[in-house]
Amino acid sequence: MPVEGTWDLSVSTPVGTISAVLELRREDGVLTGSAHGAGEEVPLTGLVLDGDRLTWKQAVTKPIRLNLAFAAEVDGDTLTRTAAAGRLPASKVAGHRRAERTDPAAAEL
């Protein structure tokens, strides 16, 4: 199942909901990505797609410094599951892949 694209994520934490944008792409056949939100962009590490299960890690510094581990189930253009930060309780994650826009002028070429 392809997961490449731009995903809008919502992470429900004890201190409120955090929004982020996840960018996934293939480079030389390898799945890579980055996340941005709260004024920072961070690379994803340990990014693995196994069937419909997508896992990755990322470090953030805002609103506080945390190392996050995500475990998600991908179903078409939706993504759900959890994000964990050390010994803190897991937070629910929900995401939706943005529709790819096509340039009408390019389609005419």
PyMOL commands that place a pseudoatom at each C-alpha (Angstrom):
pseudoatom trace, name=CA, resn=MET, resi=1, chain=A, elem=C, hetatm=0, pos=[0.000, 0.000, 0.000]
pseudoatom trace, name=CA, resn=PRO, resi=2, chain=A, elem=C, hetatm=0, pos=[1.573, 3.313, -1.016]
pseudoatom trace, name=CA, resn=VAL, resi=3, chain=A, elem=C, hetatm=0, pos=[1.800, 5.914, 1.765]
pseudoatom trace, name=CA, resn=GLU, resi=4, chain=A, elem=C, hetatm=0, pos=[3.662, 8.653, -0.045]
pseudoatom trace, name=CA, resn=GLY, resi=5, chain=A, elem=C, hetatm=0, pos=[2.140, 12.102, 0.082]
pseudoatom trace, name=CA, resn=THR, resi=6, chain=A, elem=C, hetatm=0, pos=[1.300, 14.895, 2.474]
pseudoatom trace, name=CA, resn=TRP, resi=7, chain=A, elem=C, hetatm=0, pos=[-0.587, 13.949, 5.627]
pseudoatom trace, name=CA, resn=ASP, resi=8, chain=A, elem=C, hetatm=0, pos=[-2.322, 16.290, 8.065]
pseudoatom trace, name=CA, resn=LEU, resi=9, chain=A, elem=C, hetatm=0, pos=[-1.930, 14.832, 11.561]
pseudoatom trace, name=CA, resn=SER, resi=10, chain=A, elem=C, hetatm=0, pos=[-3.683, 15.539, 14.819]
pseudoatom trace, name=CA, resn=VAL, resi=11, chain=A, elem=C, hetatm=0, pos=[-2.114, 14.271, 18.054]
pseudoatom trace, name=CA, resn=SER, resi=12, chain=A, elem=C, hetatm=0, pos=[-4.408, 14.354, 21.119]
pseudoatom trace, name=CA, resn=THR, resi=13, chain=A, elem=C, hetatm=0, pos=[-2.171, 14.920, 24.150]
pseudoatom trace, name=CA, resn=PRO, resi=14, chain=A, elem=C, hetatm=0, pos=[-3.016, 15.564, 27.816]
pseudoatom trace, name=CA, resn=VAL, resi=15, chain=A, elem=C, hetatm=0, pos=[-2.155, 19.255, 27.248]
pseudoatom trace, name=CA, resn=GLY, resi=16, chain=A, elem=C, hetatm=0, pos=[-4.252, 19.645, 24.091]
pseudoatom trace, name=CA, resn=THR, resi=17, chain=A, elem=C, hetatm=0, pos=[-4.323, 18.737, 20.435]
pseudoatom trace, name=CA, resn=ILE, resi=18, chain=A, elem=C, hetatm=0, pos=[-1.172, 19.250, 18.381]
pseudoatom trace, name=CA, resn=SER, resi=19, chain=A, elem=C, hetatm=0, pos=[-1.369, 19.578, 14.604]
pseudoatom trace, name=CA, resn=ALA, resi=20, chain=A, elem=C, hetatm=0, pos=[1.482, 18.549, 12.326]
pseudoatom trace, name=CA, resn=VAL, resi=21, chain=A, elem=C, hetatm=0, pos=[2.114, 17.877, 8.664]
pseudoatom trace, name=CA, resn=LEU, resi=22, chain=A, elem=C, hetatm=0, pos=[3.843, 14.662, 7.647]
pseudoatom trace, name=CA, resn=GLU, resi=23, chain=A, elem=C, hetatm=0, pos=[5.625, 14.491, 4.276]
pseudoatom trace, name=CA, resn=LEU, resi=24, chain=A, elem=C, hetatm=0, pos=[6.376, 10.968, 3.014]
pseudoatom trace, name=CA, resn=ARG, resi=25, chain=A, elem=C, hetatm=0, pos=[8.260, 10.214, -0.210]
pseudoatom trace, name=CA, resn=ARG, resi=26, chain=A, elem=C, hetatm=0, pos=[10.404, 7.552, -1.865]
pseudoatom trace, name=CA, resn=GLU, resi=27, chain=A, elem=C, hetatm=0, pos=[14.040, 8.318, -2.632]
pseudoatom trace, name=CA, resn=ASP, resi=28, chain=A, elem=C, hetatm=0, pos=[15.928, 5.614, -4.531]
pseudoatom trace, name=CA, resn=GLY, resi=29, chain=A, elem=C, hetatm=0, pos=[13.274, 3.103, -3.460]
pseudoatom trace, name=CA, resn=VAL, resi=30, chain=A, elem=C, hetatm=0, pos=[13.594, 4.013, 0.242]
pseudoatom trace, name=CA, resn=LEU, resi=31, chain=A, elem=C, hetatm=0, pos=[10.722, 5.525, 2.208]
pseudoatom trace, name=CA, resn=THR, resi=32, chain=A, elem=C, hetatm=0, pos=[11.799, 8.826, 3.799]
pseudoatom trace, name=CA, resn=GLY, resi=33, chain=A, elem=C, hetatm=0, pos=[10.010, 11.705, 5.386]
pseudoatom trace, name=CA, resn=SER, resi=34, chain=A, elem=C, hetatm=0, pos=[9.816, 14.737, 7.601]
pseudoatom trace, name=CA, resn=ALA, resi=35, chain=A, elem=C, hetatm=0, pos=[7.279, 16.367, 9.878]
pseudoatom trace, name=CA, resn=HIS, resi=36, chain=A, elem=C, hetatm=0, pos=[6.645, 20.020, 10.512]
pseudoatom trace, name=CA, resn=GLY, resi=37, chain=A, elem=C, hetatm=0, pos=[4.570, 21.955, 12.960]
pseudoatom trace, name=CA, resn=ALA, resi=38, chain=A, elem=C, hetatm=0, pos=[4.994, 24.349, 15.885]
pseudoatom trace, name=CA, resn=GLY, resi=39, chain=A, elem=C, hetatm=0, pos=[7.567, 26.278, 13.882]
pseudoatom trace, name=CA, resn=GLU, resi=40, chain=A, elem=C, hetatm=0, pos=[10.020, 23.436, 13.312]
pseudoatom trace, name=CA, resn=GLU, resi=41, chain=A, elem=C, hetatm=0, pos=[10.719, 20.743, 10.725]
pseudoatom trace, name=CA, resn=VAL, resi=42, chain=A, elem=C, hetatm=0, pos=[12.241, 17.439, 11.794]
pseudoatom trace, name=CA, resn=PRO, resi=43, chain=A, elem=C, hetatm=0, pos=[13.353, 14.342, 9.890]
pseudoatom trace, name=CA, resn=LEU, resi=44, chain=A, elem=C, hetatm=0, pos=[11.672, 11.004, 10.528]
pseudoatom trace, name=CA, resn=THR, resi=45, chain=A, elem=C, hetatm=0, pos=[13.924, 8.151, 11.602]
pseudoatom trace, name=CA, resn=GLY, resi=46, chain=A, elem=C, hetatm=0, pos=[13.309, 4.413, 11.684]
pseudoatom trace, name=CA, resn=LEU, resi=47, chain=A, elem=C, hetatm=0, pos=[10.552, 4.834, 9.110]
pseudoatom trace, name=CA, resn=VAL, resi=48, chain=A, elem=C, hetatm=0, pos=[9.093, 1.395, 8.310]
pseudoatom trace, name=CA, resn=LEU, resi=49, chain=A, elem=C, hetatm=0, pos=[6.035, 0.361, 6.325]
pseudoatom trace, name=CA, resn=ASP, resi=50, chain=A, elem=C, hetatm=0, pos=[5.003, -3.253, 6.968]
pseudoatom trace, name=CA, resn=GLY, resi=51, chain=A, elem=C, hetatm=0, pos=[1.707, -4.005, 5.242]
pseudoatom trace, name=CA, resn=ASP, resi=52, chain=A, elem=C, hetatm=0, pos=[-0.691, -1.381, 6.597]
pseudoatom trace, name=CA, resn=ARG, resi=53, chain=A, elem=C, hetatm=0, pos=[1.435, -0.638, 9.693]
pseudoatom trace, name=CA, resn=LEU, resi=54, chain=A, elem=C, hetatm=0, pos=[3.616, 2.482, 9.540]
pseudoatom trace, name=CA, resn=THR, resi=55, chain=A, elem=C, hetatm=0, pos=[6.106, 3.255, 12.312]
pseudoatom trace, name=CA, resn=TRP, resi=56, chain=A, elem=C, hetatm=0, pos=[8.616, 6.060, 12.779]
pseudoatom trace, name=CA, resn=LYS, resi=57, chain=A, elem=C, hetatm=0, pos=[10.440, 8.159, 15.368]
pseudoatom trace, name=CA, resn=GLN, resi=58, chain=A, elem=C, hetatm=0, pos=[11.032, 11.857, 15.557]
pseudoatom trace, name=CA, resn=ALA, resi=59, chain=A, elem=C, hetatm=0, pos=[12.488, 14.333, 18.015]
pseudoatom trace, name=CA, resn=VAL, resi=60, chain=A, elem=C, hetatm=0, pos=[10.721, 17.623, 18.728]
pseudoatom trace, name=CA, resn=THR, resi=61, chain=A, elem=C, hetatm=0, pos=[11.719, 20.647, 20.777]
pseudoatom trace, name=CA, resn=LYS, resi=62, chain=A, elem=C, hetatm=0, pos=[8.387, 22.517, 20.818]
pseudoatom trace, name=CA, resn=PRO, resi=63, chain=A, elem=C, hetatm=0, pos=[6.322, 22.813, 22.925]
pseudoatom trace, name=CA, resn=ILE, resi=64, chain=A, elem=C, hetatm=0, pos=[8.842, 20.749, 24.943]
pseudoatom trace, name=CA, resn=ARG, resi=65, chain=A, elem=C, hetatm=0, pos=[11.779, 18.524, 24.032]
pseudoatom trace, name=CA, resn=LEU, resi=66, chain=A, elem=C, hetatm=0, pos=[10.502, 14.985, 23.396]
pseudoatom trace, name=CA, resn=ASN, resi=67, chain=A, elem=C, hetatm=0, pos=[11.487, 11.860, 21.492]
pseudoatom trace, name=CA, resn=LEU, resi=68, chain=A, elem=C, hetatm=0, pos=[8.313, 10.470, 19.961]
pseudoatom trace, name=CA, resn=ALA, resi=69, chain=A, elem=C, hetatm=0, pos=[7.614, 6.983, 18.634]
pseudoatom trace, name=CA, resn=PHE, resi=70, chain=A, elem=C, hetatm=0, pos=[4.640, 6.625, 16.298]
pseudoatom trace, name=CA, resn=ALA, resi=71, chain=A, elem=C, hetatm=0, pos=[2.754, 3.427, 15.425]
pseudoatom trace, name=CA, resn=ALA, resi=72, chain=A, elem=C, hetatm=0, pos=[0.012, 3.902, 12.853]
pseudoatom trace, name=CA, resn=GLU, resi=73, chain=A, elem=C, hetatm=0, pos=[-2.421, 1.848, 10.837]
pseudoatom trace, name=CA, resn=VAL, resi=74, chain=A, elem=C, hetatm=0, pos=[-2.936, 3.146, 7.303]
pseudoatom trace, name=CA, resn=ASP, resi=75, chain=A, elem=C, hetatm=0, pos=[-6.267, 2.587, 5.569]
pseudoatom trace, name=CA, resn=GLY, resi=76, chain=A, elem=C, hetatm=0, pos=[-6.302, 4.342, 2.201]
pseudoatom trace, name=CA, resn=ASP, resi=77, chain=A, elem=C, hetatm=0, pos=[-6.095, 8.050, 2.942]
pseudoatom trace, name=CA, resn=THR, resi=78, chain=A, elem=C, hetatm=0, pos=[-6.551, 7.768, 6.721]
pseudoatom trace, name=CA, resn=LEU, resi=79, chain=A, elem=C, hetatm=0, pos=[-4.066, 7.011, 9.447]
pseudoatom trace, name=CA, resn=THR, resi=80, chain=A, elem=C, hetatm=0, pos=[-4.858, 6.203, 13.091]
pseudoatom trace, name=CA, resn=ARG, resi=81, chain=A, elem=C, hetatm=0, pos=[-3.194, 4.843, 16.197]
pseudoatom trace, name=CA, resn=THR, resi=82, chain=A, elem=C, hetatm=0, pos=[-0.752, 6.259, 18.767]
pseudoatom trace, name=CA, resn=ALA, resi=83, chain=A, elem=C, hetatm=0, pos=[2.336, 8.301, 19.538]
pseudoatom trace, name=CA, resn=ALA, resi=84, chain=A, elem=C, hetatm=0, pos=[4.371, 7.629, 22.660]
pseudoatom trace, name=CA, resn=ALA, resi=85, chain=A, elem=C, hetatm=0, pos=[6.953, 9.763, 24.449]
pseudoatom trace, name=CA, resn=GLY, resi=86, chain=A, elem=C, hetatm=0, pos=[9.003, 7.763, 26.925]
pseudoatom trace, name=CA, resn=ARG, resi=87, chain=A, elem=C, hetatm=0, pos=[7.032, 6.864, 30.031]
pseudoatom trace, name=CA, resn=LEU, resi=88, chain=A, elem=C, hetatm=0, pos=[4.228, 9.323, 29.289]
pseudoatom trace, name=CA, resn=PRO, resi=89, chain=A, elem=C, hetatm=0, pos=[0.837, 7.851, 28.342]
pseudoatom trace, name=CA, resn=ALA, resi=90, chain=A, elem=C, hetatm=0, pos=[0.369, 7.204, 24.626]
pseudoatom trace, name=CA, resn=SER, resi=91, chain=A, elem=C, hetatm=0, pos=[-1.491, 9.877, 22.692]
pseudoatom trace, name=CA, resn=LYS, resi=92, chain=A, elem=C, hetatm=0, pos=[-4.067, 9.186, 19.984]
pseudoatom trace, name=CA, resn=VAL, resi=93, chain=A, elem=C, hetatm=0, pos=[-3.031, 10.095, 16.452]
pseudoatom trace, name=CA, resn=ALA, resi=94, chain=A, elem=C, hetatm=0, pos=[-5.337, 10.667, 13.495]
pseudoatom trace, name=CA, resn=GLY, resi=95, chain=A, elem=C, hetatm=0, pos=[-4.348, 11.734, 10.023]
pseudoatom trace, name=CA, resn=HIS, resi=96, chain=A, elem=C, hetatm=0, pos=[-5.667, 12.293, 6.547]
pseudoatom trace, name=CA, resn=ARG, resi=97, chain=A, elem=C, hetatm=0, pos=[-3.683, 12.338, 3.311]
pseudoatom trace, name=CA, resn=ARG, resi=98, chain=A, elem=C, hetatm=0, pos=[-4.150, 15.494, 1.257]
pseudoatom trace, name=CA, resn=ALA, resi=99, chain=A, elem=C, hetatm=0, pos=[-5.543, 15.029, -2.233]
pseudoatom trace, name=CA, resn=GLU, resi=100, chain=A, elem=C, hetatm=0, pos=[-2.879, 15.357, -4.903]
pseudoatom trace, name=CA, resn=ARG, resi=101, chain=A, elem=C, hetatm=0, pos=[-3.385, 18.457, -6.973]
pseudoatom trace, name=CA, resn=THR, resi=102, chain=A, elem=C, hetatm=0, pos=[-2.769, 18.254, -10.661]
pseudoatom trace, name=CA, resn=ASP, resi=103, chain=A, elem=C, hetatm=0, pos=[-1.837, 21.236, -12.750]
pseudoatom trace, name=CA, resn=PRO, resi=104, chain=A, elem=C, hetatm=0, pos=[-4.466, 21.470, -15.544]
pseudoatom trace, name=CA, resn=ALA, resi=105, chain=A, elem=C, hetatm=0, pos=[-1.923, 23.188, -17.819]
pseudoatom trace, name=CA, resn=ALA, resi=106, chain=A, elem=C, hetatm=0, pos=[0.528, 20.301, -17.369]
pseudoatom trace, name=CA, resn=ALA, resi=107, chain=A, elem=C, hetatm=0, pos=[-2.197, 17.769, -18.207]
pseudoatom trace, name=CA, resn=GLU, resi=108, chain=A, elem=C, hetatm=0, pos=[-2.670, 19.421, -21.597]
pseudoatom trace, name=CA, resn=LEU, resi=109, chain=A, elem=C, hetatm=0, pos=[0.963, 18.869, -22.627]
for i in range(1, 109): cmd.bond("trace and resi %d" % i, "trace and resi %d" % (i + 1))
show_as sticks, trace
zoom trace
